[in-house]
């Protein structure tokens, strides 16, 4: 297992250089890689394509109370080695934007839309910018998983009681 994680660390250093900010081993079965936001996509290529890791999930985290802004965490698994690979990137709350990995890791599509809805970090260049988790009439700039939003927040419903429906995409069948 050590040879595998050393190989992956070497591939990441080769691909993203100084943008690989930290490597840690918080548990025997977990490797963590902290990368600069601009290196997220190339790092995901290393983990998902070059190393053959399976993509699991992406989450957004509000770390502003600890003075660290936001974090986007992509989790991968090397199933044969029983190792989790954690790809973390800090995001400046002033810009709250990060490059997407969806073009290189297709299953990340919904997870990237989800962290935008939940914590308000914009997945730059996402091919489907519609909301995923929140209803259409949810107030703009209100992100339910930010630490400064009350856990029991219940925004007022849309004035007519129903959000507007969008037309089906061209060529879609609606039943």
C-alpha positions in Angstrom: 0.0 0.0 0.0 2.9 2.4 0.8 4.2 1.9 -2.8 0.8 2.8 -4.2 0.4 6.0 -2.2 4.0 7.0 -2.9 3.3 6.5 -6.6 0.2 8.7 -6.4 1.9 11.4 -4.5 4.7 11.4 -7.1 2.2 11.6 -9.9 0.5 14.6 -8.2 3.8 16.4 -7.6 4.7 15.8 -11.3 1.3 17.1 -12.6 0.5 20.0 -10.2 3.9 20.9 -8.7 3.8 23.5 -6.0 0.0 23.6 -6.2 0.1 20.4 -4.1 0.2 22.1 -0.8 0.1 19.2 1.7 0.0 15.5 1.8 -1.2 13.8 5.0 -2.1 10.3 6.2 -4.8 10.9 8.9 -5.7 7.2 9.1 -4.1 4.0 7.9 -6.6 3.7 5.1 -6.8 7.4 4.1 -4.5 9.7 2.1 -5.2 13.4 2.0 -4.0 15.8 -0.7 -4.5 19.5 -0.3 -4.2 21.4 -3.6 -4.6 25.0 -4.8 -8.0 25.6 -6.4 -6.5 26.0 -9.9 -5.0 22.5 -9.6 -8.2 20.6 -8.7 -9.0 19.4 -12.2 -5.5 18.1 -13.0 -5.3 16.5 -9.6 -8.6 14.8 -10.2 -7.2 13.4 -13.5 -4.3 11.9 -11.6 -6.5 10.2 -9.1 -9.4 9.2 -11.3 -7.6 8.3 -14.6 -3.9 7.8 -13.9 -4.2 6.1 -10.6 -7.5 4.3 -11.4 -9.3 5.5 -8.3 -13.1 5.3 -8.2 -14.9 8.6 -7.6 -17.2 8.5 -4.5 -18.6 12.0 -3.6 -17.8 15.7 -3.4 -18.8 17.9 -0.5 -18.6 21.6 0.3 -17.6 22.7 3.8 -17.9 26.0 5.5 -14.7 26.5 7.5 -15.0 30.3 7.9 -15.4 30.1 11.6 -11.9 28.5 11.8 -10.5 31.2 9.5 -10.1 29.0 6.5 -12.9 30.0 4.2 -14.7 27.2 2.3 -13.3 23.8 1.3 -14.3 21.5 -1.5 -13.5 17.9 -0.8 -13.5 15.2 -3.5 -13.4 11.6 -2.2 -12.0 8.8 -4.2 -11.3 5.1 -3.5 -8.6 2.7 -4.5 -10.8 -0.4 -3.9 -8.1 -3.0 -4.4 -5.8 -1.3 -1.9 -8.6 -0.4 0.6 -7.5 3.2 0.6 -9.5 6.4 0.5 -8.0 9.4 -1.4 -9.2 12.8 -0.2 -8.6 15.7 -2.6 -9.2 18.9 -0.7 -9.0 22.5 -1.9 -9.5 25.6 0.1 -11.7 28.3 -1.5 -11.5 32.0 -0.8 -14.8 33.2 0.5 -14.4 36.6 -1.3 -14.6 34.8 -4.7 -16.3 31.5 -3.6 -15.5 29.9 -7.0 -13.7 26.7 -8.0 -13.0 25.0 -11.3 -15.2 21.9 -12.0 -14.0 18.3 -12.3 -17.1 17.2 -14.2 -15.4 17.2 -17.6 -12.8 14.6 -16.4 -14.9 12.9 -13.7 -18.5 12.8 -15.0 -20.1 11.4 -11.8 -19.1 14.6 -10.1 -21.8 16.5 -12.0 -24.6 16.5 -9.4 -22.3 16.8 -6.4 -20.8 20.0 -7.8 -24.3 21.4 -8.3 -25.1 20.3 -4.8 -22.2 22.1 -3.1 -23.2 25.3 -4.9 -26.7 25.0 -3.5 -25.6 24.0 0.0 -22.6 26.3 0.7 -22.6 28.8 -2.2 -19.3 27.9 -3.8 -19.8 28.4 -7.6 -18.5 25.5 -9.7 -17.0 27.6 -12.5 -17.9 26.4 -16.0 -20.4 23.7 -15.0 -22.4 22.5 -18.0 -25.7 22.5 -16.1 -26.0 25.5 -13.9 -29.5 24.8 -12.7 -30.2 24.3 -9.0 -30.2 20.7 -7.8 -31.0 20.5 -4.1 -32.9 23.7 -3.5 -36.3 24.6 -4.8 -36.5 27.3 -7.6 -38.1 29.8 -5.2 -35.3 29.5 -2.5 -33.9 33.0 -1.7 -30.8 33.9 -3.7 -27.6 34.1 -1.6 -29.1 31.9 1.2 -27.1 28.7 1.5 -28.5 26.3 4.1 -25.3 24.6 5.1 -23.3 27.7 5.8 -22.6 28.0 9.5 -24.2 31.5 9.8 -27.6 30.2 8.5 -30.0 29.1 11.2 -30.6 25.3 11.1 -34.4 25.9 11.2 -34.6 28.5 8.5 -37.9 28.3 6.5 -38.0 30.9 3.8 -41.3 32.2 2.6 -42.8 30.3 -0.3 -43.1 31.8 -3.7 -45.9 34.4 -3.8 -48.2 32.2 -6.0 -47.5 29.1 -4.0 -45.7 27.3 -6.8 -42.3 28.0 -8.4 -42.4 28.5 -12.2 -41.8 25.4 -14.3 -39.1 25.4 -17.0 -39.7 24.1 -20.5 -38.3 20.6 -21.2 -35.0 20.6 -23.0 -35.1 20.3 -26.8 -35.6 16.7 -27.8 -36.6 15.5 -24.3 -39.7 13.4 -23.7 -41.9 14.5 -20.8 -44.5 12.0 -19.6 
